[in-house]
Amino acid sequence: MEYVYAALILNESGAEINEQHLTDVLEAAGVDVEQSRVKALVAALEDVDIDEAVDEAAAVPAGGAAAGGAAAGGAAETTEDDEEEEVEEEAEAEDDDDEDDDEDDAGEGLGELFG
């Protein structure tokens, strides 16, 4: 997931998501970088509008308190902090789904590439 988080950081800062920038962010975070994973992520994100993907992911309840809050809150505006929390909650939910062998694997999401 640290690879996806690095891409989100680059997107949020307005920097181009390329192999060098992604590697720099990961190394700055102390990650032992695997170039094959960096190349795969850059290729996977080539035609993806990350802001749109994050907005779509935020619209889908991740379960638990996030689902209850979304149902009770209606169409309330979210702040950047809220969006970051929702992305993290979704990432955690995807990790939980990956560990559950009984559930169907839809193969959707960037987490599936690097799970």
C-alpha positions in Angstrom: 0.0 0.0 0.0 2.9 2.3 0.5 3.3 2.5 -3.3 -0.3 3.7 -3.7 0.1 6.2 -0.8 3.2 7.6 -2.5 1.3 8.1 -5.7 -1.5 9.8 -3.8 1.1 12.2 -2.2 2.5 13.0 -5.6 -1.0 13.6 -7.0 -2.0 15.8 -4.1 1.2 17.9 -4.4 0.6 18.3 -8.2 3.8 16.5 -9.1 4.0 14.1 -12.1 3.6 10.5 -11.1 6.6 8.9 -12.8 9.1 6.2 -11.8 11.7 8.7 -10.5 9.3 10.7 -8.4 7.6 7.6 -6.9 11.0 6.1 -6.1 12.1 9.4 -4.4 9.0 9.5 -2.2 9.3 5.8 -1.2 13.0 6.1 -0.4 12.4 9.2 1.6 9.9 7.2 3.6 12.5 4.5 4.2 10.9 1.9 1.9 13.0 -0.8 0.3 11.9 0.1 -3.3 11.1 -2.7 -5.8 11.5 -1.1 -9.3 9.1 -3.7 -10.8 6.3 -2.6 -8.5 7.1 1.1 -9.3 6.9 0.4 -13.0 3.7 -1.5 -12.7 2.0 1.2 -10.6 3.1 4.0 -13.0 1.8 1.9 -15.9 -1.5 1.2 -14.1 -2.1 4.9 -13.3 -1.2 6.1 -16.8 -4.9 6.6 -17.9 -6.4 7.0 -14.4 -7.8 10.3 -13.1 -6.8 9.8 -9.5 -9.0 12.7 -8.2 -12.0 11.1 -9.8 -11.1 7.7 -8.5 -10.8 9.0 -4.9 -14.1 10.8 -5.2 -15.8 7.6 -6.4 -14.2 5.6 -3.7 -15.4 8.1 -1.1 -18.9 7.8 -2.3 -19.0 4.1 -1.7 -19.4 3.2 2.0 -16.5 1.2 3.3 -18.6 -0.3 6.1 -18.8 0.3 9.9 -18.8 3.9 11.1 -18.1 5.3 7.7 -21.3 3.8 6.3 -23.3 5.0 9.2 -21.9 8.5 8.9 -22.6 8.6 5.2 -26.2 7.5 5.7 -26.9 9.9 8.5 -24.9 12.8 7.0 -26.5 12.7 3.5 -24.6 14.8 1.0 -22.6 16.8 3.4 -19.4 18.3 2.0 -16.1 16.7 3.0 -12.8 18.4 3.7 -9.5 17.2 2.5 -8.8 15.6 5.9 -12.1 13.7 5.6 -11.2 12.5 2.1 -7.8 11.3 3.3 -9.4 9.4 6.1 -11.9 7.8 3.8 -9.1 6.7 1.4 -7.2 5.2 4.3 -10.4 3.4 5.6 -11.1 2.1 2.1 -7.5 0.8 1.9 -7.8 -1.0 5.2 -11.1 -2.5 4.1 -9.5 -3.7 0.8 -6.7 -5.3 2.9 -9.3 -7.0 5.0 -11.1 -8.3 1.9 -7.8 -9.6 0.5 -7.3 -11.7 3.6 -10.8 -13.2 3.4 -10.6 -16.2 1.0 -14.4 -16.8 1.1 -15.3 -13.5 -0.5 -15.4 -12.9 -4.3 -12.3 -11.2 -5.6 -13.5 -8.6 -8.1 -10.0 -7.6 -9.0 -10.8 -3.9 -8.7 -8.7 -1.2 -7.2 -5.0 -0.4 -7.1 -4.6 -2.4 -3.9 -5.2 -5.6 -5.9 -2.0 -4.9 -7.9 0.2 -4.7 -4.8 -1.9 -6.4 -2.1 
